[in-house]
Amino acid sequence: MRKIFGPTRTDYGYWRIKTNQEINGILKGQNVIGFIKKQRLNWLGQVERMAEDKIVQKIKRWKPMSKRPIGRLKTRWEDGGLEDIKSMNVSNWKKAAQDRDRWKKWLSKPETYIGFKALEEEEEEEEEEEDYS
């Protein structure tokens, strides 16, 4: 976490690493793994909303061609985010990520780390409302 949040500048102009208390204050008692997953999903949603010709989109779609040592899979950055999404049983995350407010609202809910049920229920309600209109 110290690498993620970076150093702190003192009153005298020197740089120092953050203390455990400062990091706990930033996280506000959140689970560290949950915090990292939330940040990764937040970035994944932002990348998904970007235009296809952006360099970030090209990197996201990139597949490594080089060989890795035996036993290690070829992984991409997106694979980590997709693994988080897969563990939460959501099927249409790309559609949900296109609506920034909805994506942010969903990521701020504590149920996010239990499952994507809240997001899927919300979509079903919207579809039902459209059917009745």
C-alpha positions, -999 to +999 in steps of 0.1 A: +000+000+000+029+023+006+039+021-031+003+028-042-002+059-020+034+071-024+056+091-001+046+121+021+064+154+021+074+168+055+072+204+067+109+206+061+107+196+024+119+160+029+101+129+016+092+100+039+072+068+036+037+068+051+032+052+085+008+023+091-015+048+109-016+071+079-024+043+056-052+030+079-065+066+079-067+067+041-083+033+039-108+042+068-108+006+081-116-010+047-103-044+038-071-039+018-079-066-008-114-052-012-100-017-017-076-029-044-103-047-062-126-017-061-098+005-075-091-020-102-128-023-112-131+015-111-102+018-136-116-011-157-149+008-160-131+040-170-111+022-196-142+005-210-158+039-215-128+052-235-128+054-273-115+024-292-086+043-308-070+053-274-037+037-266-051+024-233-078+004-252-050-011-275-030-021-244-061-036-229-067-058-259-031-067-263-021-104-260+015-112-251+032-132-278+064-140-259+069-173-242+069-175-204+085-201-182+067-234-180+038-234-156+030-197-159+000-185-179+002-156-203-018-129-186-030-095-195-039-066-172-076-070-180-075-106-169-072-095-132-103-073-135-122-100-154-113-125-127-128-101-100-160-097-121-162-135-128-160-142-091-189-119-085-211-136-112-219-107-135-226-113-172-231-078-187-205-057-170-195-039-202-230-025-206-231-014-170-196+003-172-208+026-200-230+045-175-204+062-153-228+073-125-244+038-123-209+021-123-197+045-095-228+040-075-225+003-078-188+003-068-196+023-037-221-004-024-208-029+001-226-057-018-201-052-046-177-076-030-204-101-021-218-103-056-232-083-085-268-091-075-277-055-069-266-045-103-284-073-121-316-067-101-314-030-110-311-039-147-341-063-145-362-036-129-353-012-157-362-038-183-396-044-166-403-007-166-395-004-203-418-034-210-447-017-192-442+016-209 
